[in-house]
Every structure is written in structure tokens, then in C-alpha cells.
């Protein structure tokens, strides 16, 4: 469904903090999503990226369910990533990631 949008990369991303948000109205009422405060080396103007469960797993090394659990459990602390994202009317939306080793 979201595959038609072009997927782009953010290099060397580090997540600083996550914020929960529950949608209260519309077709997604009651669903939880997240916003991640990020530090991006190749696009420093990007400070926040949205996470929606149904969009995860379109790119990168992990499937959508595995990524969702990692985000819910905050299993990204002190790690660097390539984040794959799409731009939509809400801003930057995460669709996948690849963890970088400490030498990258």
C-alpha cells in the first residue's frame, strides 16, 4: 500500500528519545505510533521521524514486527543506523533500518 512512495536514506542516525502518541480520531483511532528524536549526520535539519507499525519492514534488515518490538523495548540505545524513510503529509516516516557497526 505504501510501497509506491520513494524510499530514501538517513545515514548515521542515532535515536535520542522516543515519544508515544495514540491516535484518537479517524480510521486509525486507538492505534499507537511513535516519534523518535534523532541525530542525523547527513541531514542535520531532520530532528524527528514518525514510526507507524503498518509501514515498517519495507526496507532494511528487519521485518516490521521485529522492528516494532525493538522500538517498543527501546532496543536502539547507543547504536547507529541507516534509517530508510518516506516523506508524507505528516513529515518523515520510518519504513526500515540497518544497524551500522561501530567502525562505520
ZADRENNU-359046 format. One line per field, with one value per atom (N, C-alpha, C, O, CB): residue number from 0; x, y, z. Coordinates in steps of 0.1 Angstrom, whole numbers. Glycine has a CB too. Layout:
# residues N
num = [NUM  ...]
X = [X  ...]
Y = [Y  ...]
Z = [Z  ...]
# end
This chain:
# residues 104
num = [0  0  0  0  0  1  1  1  1  1  2  2  2  2  2  3  3  3  3  3  4  4  4  4  4  5  5  5  5  5  6  6  6  6  6  7  7  7  7  7  8  8  8  8  8  9  9  9  9  9  10  10  10  10  10  11  11  11  11  11  12  12  12  12  12  13  13  13  13  13  14  14  14  14  14  15  15  15  15  15  16  16  16  16  16  17  17  17  17  17  18  18  18  18  18  19  19  19  19  19  20  20  20  20  20  21  21  21  21  21  22  22  22  22  22  23  23  23  23  23  24  24  24  24  24  25  25  25  25  25  26  26  26  26  26  27  27  27  27  27  28  28  28  28  28  29  29  29  29  29  30  30  30  30  30  31  31  31  31  31  32  32  32  32  32  33  33  33  33  33  34  34  34  34  34  35  35  35  35  35  36  36  36  36  36  37  37  37  37  37  38  38  38  38  38  39  39  39  39  39  40  40  40  40  40  41  41  41  41  41  42  42  42  42  42  43  43  43  43  43  44  44  44  44  44  45  45  45  45  45  46  46  46  46  46  47  47  47  47  47  48  48  48  48  48  49  49  49  49  49  50  50  50  50  50  51  51  51  51  51  52  52  52  52  52  53  53  53  53  53  54  54  54  54  54  55  55  55  55  55  56  56  56  56  56  57  57  57  57  57  58  58  58  58  58  59  59  59  59  59  60  60  60  60  60  61  61  61  61  61  62  62  62  62  62  63  63  63  63  63  64  64  64  64  64  65  65  65  65  65  66  66  66  66  66  67  67  67  67  67  68  68  68  68  68  69  69  69  69  69  70  70  70  70  70  71  71  71  71  71  72  72  72  72  72  73  73  73  73  73  74  74  74  74  74  75  75  75  75  75  76  76  76  76  76  77  77  77  77  77  78  78  78  78  78  79  79  79  79  79  80  80  80  80  80  81  81  81  81  81  82  82  82  82  82  83  83  83  83  83  84  84  84  84  84  85  85  85  85  85  86  86  86  86  86  87  87  87  87  87  88  88  88  88  88  89  89  89  89  89  90  90  90  90  90  91  91  91  91  91  92  92  92  92  92  93  93  93  93  93  94  94  94  94  94  95  95  95  95  95  96  96  96  96  96  97  97  97  97  97  98  98  98  98  98  99  99  99  99  99  100  100  100  100  100  101  101  101  101  101  102  102  102  102  102  103  103  103  103  103]
X = [8  0  9  6  -9  20  28  41  49  32  42  53  56  67  52  46  47  55  61  34  56  64  79  83  60  87  101  107  104  108  116  123  137  144  124  140  153  160  155  150  173  182  186  188  194  187  194  206  204  184  217  230  234  234  241  239  245  235  238  256  223  213  214  218  199  212  212  199  196  225  192  179  183  190  170  177  180  168  171  181  156  145  133  132  142  123  111  99  99  110  89  76  65  64  75  56  44  33  32  39  25  13  2  4  16  -10  -21  -30  -33  -29  -35  -44  -58  -62  -43  -65  -78  -89  -101  -78  -87  -98  -95  -83  -101  -105  -103  -101  -104  -91  -97  -96  -85  -86  -93  -76  -65  -67  -58  -52  -80  -83  -79  -81  -98  -72  -67  -54  -49  -77  -48  -35  -24  -25  -34  -14  -2  8  11  4  14  26  37  34  23  48  59  66  65  70  72  80  94  95  75  104  118  125  126  125  131  140  154  159  142  159  171  182  179  167  194  205  210  215  216  210  213  225  226  201  235  248  246  252  258  239  238  227  226  237  218  206  203  193  193  212  211  198  194  222  191  179  167  157  175  169  158  160  171  159  151  152  142  144  149  132  121  117  116  110  114  109  98  99  120  87  75  76  83  62  70  70  56  49  79  51  38  40  46  29  34  36  33  41  27  23  19  29  28  5  38  48  61  70  49  64  77  80  71  79  93  97  98  100  88  96  97  111  113  89  120  135  143  138  138  156  165  166  162  160  171  175  164  164  187  154  144  131  127  145  122  108  101  106  102  89  81  78  79  68  74  71  84  83  65  95  108  112  116  119  110  114  104  109  113  91  82  85  85  67  89  93  105  106  95  115  127  125  131  137  116  112  104  107  104  95  87  96  94  76  106  115  127  136  119  128  139  153  163  140  152  165  173  177  161  175  183  192  199  174  193  201  216  221  200  223  237  241  252  245  232  235  234  226  226  241  240  233  234  254  225  217  218  221  203  214  209  194  189  215  187  172  167  171  167  157  150  137  130  149  134  122  115  120  125  102  94  89  88  82  86  81  66  62  88  58  43  38  46  36  25  19  22  21  4  27  30  45  49  25  53  67  75  71  70  85  94  89  86  109  87  81  91  95  68  95  104  97  86  108  105  100  110  106  97  122  132  144  147  134  153  166  177  173  166  189  200  210  214  207  214  223  237  241  223  244  258  267  264  262  278  288  295  295  297  303  309  320  324  315  325  335  330  337  343  317  311  307  302  298]
Y = [-12  0  13  22  0  13  24  23  31  27  11  8  18  19  -6  25  33  46  52  37  50  62  58  47  67  68  66  65  73  77  55  53  60  58  38  67  75  70  64  90  74  70  82  93  63  80  89  81  70  94  87  80  84  95  83  74  76  82  91  85  77  82  76  64  78  84  79  84  96  84  75  79  84  78  66  96  102  99  97  117  99  97  93  96  109  86  82  88  88  67  92  97  89  87  112  84  77  87  98  68  82  90  80  71  100  82  74  83  94  69  77  84  83  72  78  94  95  96  94  106  99  101  95  92  116  93  88  73  66  95  68  54  47  35  52  54  48  51  50  54  54  57  45  33  60  48  38  32  24  27  34  28  37  49  27  30  38  39  30  30  51  53  60  64  61  61  68  79  79  57  88  98  96  96  112  95  94  107  112  82  112  123  117  108  131  122  116  127  139  110  122  130  124  112  130  132  126  134  146  128  126  131  138  148  121  131  136  146  152  125  147  157  162  159  149  171  176  184  186  184  188  196  186  191  203  173  163  160  155  150  163  161  151  146  174  147  138  129  134  146  116  107  99  94  98  98  91  76  72  96  68  53  49  51  47  42  36  21  18  43  13  -1  -7  -15  -8  -2  -8  -4  -10  -3  5  9  3  3  24  -3  -9  -21  -29  -12  -24  -36  -35  -45  -47  -23  -21  -21  -23  -9  -19  -18  -21  -22  -3  -24  -27  -42  -50  -19  -44  -58  -65  -77  -58  -58  -64  -64  -55  -57  -73  -73  -63  -58  -87  -59  -49  -53  -44  -47  -65  -69  -68  -63  -83  -73  -72  -58  -55  -80  -49  -35  -29  -21  -27  -32  -26  -30  -21  -30  -42  -47  -40  -36  -62  -38  -32  -17  -12  -32  -11  3  4  12  10  -5  -5  -8  -2  -15  -17  -20  -11  -14  -35  -1  8  1  4  16  -9  -17  -10  -17  -31  3  10  20  27  18  19  29  27  16  27  39  39  31  26  34  31  24  34  44  12  31  40  32  19  45  39  32  39  51  31  32  39  37  26  32  48  47  49  58  58  41  42  49  45  28  59  67  71  71  79  75  81  95  97  72  104  117  116  113  129  120  121  134  142  108  135  148  150  162  148  140  142  144  147  129  143  145  133  126  149  130  118  106  106  121  95  83  71  68  79  64  53  41  38  49  35  22  11  0  25  14  3  9  21  -5  0  4  -7  -19  9  -3  -12  -7  5  -13  -16  -11  -11  -20  -21  0  1  -4  -1  16  -10  -14  -2  8  -25  -3  8  14  25  4  7  12  20  27  0  20  28  42  50  21]
Z = [0  0  0  -7  12  8  9  0  -1  23  -7  -15  -26  -31  -20  -31  -42  -39  -49  -48  -27  -23  -24  -20  -9  -28  -29  -15  -6  -37  -13  0  -1  -11  3  9  10  22  31  10  23  34  43  38  29  56  65  71  76  77  69  73  87  91  63  95  108  118  126  106  118  127  141  142  122  151  165  171  170  173  177  184  198  205  185  201  214  223  235  212  218  227  219  207  236  225  218  226  238  217  218  224  219  207  221  227  223  219  225  235  210  207  203  195  195  208  205  196  200  217  185  176  182  185  162  183  190  180  184  199  167  158  145  142  157  136  123  122  132  117  111  108  116  118  94  122  130  145  153  126  149  163  172  169  165  183  192  189  198  193  178  174  180  180  159  184  190  179  171  202  178  170  178  189  157  173  180  171  159  184  178  172  178  191  173  170  175  173  162  168  184  182  178  184  196  167  161  158  158  148  157  153  140  140  165  129  116  111  110  107  107  102  88  85  102  79  65  63  52  56  73  71  85  91  66  91  104  107  118  108  96  98  102  107  85  100  104  119  123  95  127  141  147  158  148  139  143  132  120  149  135  125  131  142  119  123  128  126  116  121  134  133  134  144  144  123  122  119  110  111  128  127  113  108  136  106  93  82  71  89  84  74  76  67  74  87  90  82  78  105  79  72  57  50  75  51  37  31  19  32  40  36  49  60  31  46  57  61  53  70  73  77  85  86  84  90  99  93  85  113  97  94  102  112  95  98  105  120  129  98  123  137  146  157  137  140  148  151  162  140  141  143  153  162  130  152  162  176  185  158  178  192  196  208  192  187  191  195  205  179  188  192  205  213  180  206  219  231  242  218  229  240  241  249  238  233  233  230  237  246  221  218  207  198  213  208  198  205  198  189  218  226  222  220  241  220  217  205  204  229  195  182  171  172  180  160  148  137  136  143  129  119  106  105  123  95  83  85  86  69  85  85  71  64  95  68  55  58  67  48  50  53  41  30  62  43  32  37  50  28  28  32  29  18  25  39  36  42  46  42  43  48  63  67  46  70  84  87  98  92  76  78  74  64  92  81  78  85  97  82  78  83  81  70  77  92  92  85  88  106  75  69  71  67  54  76  78  83  84  65  88  92  91  90  107  91  91  101  101  77  111  121  116  108  134  119  115  126  138  111  122  133  137  131  128  148  154  145  148  167  135  126  115  108  120  113  102  107  99  97]
# end
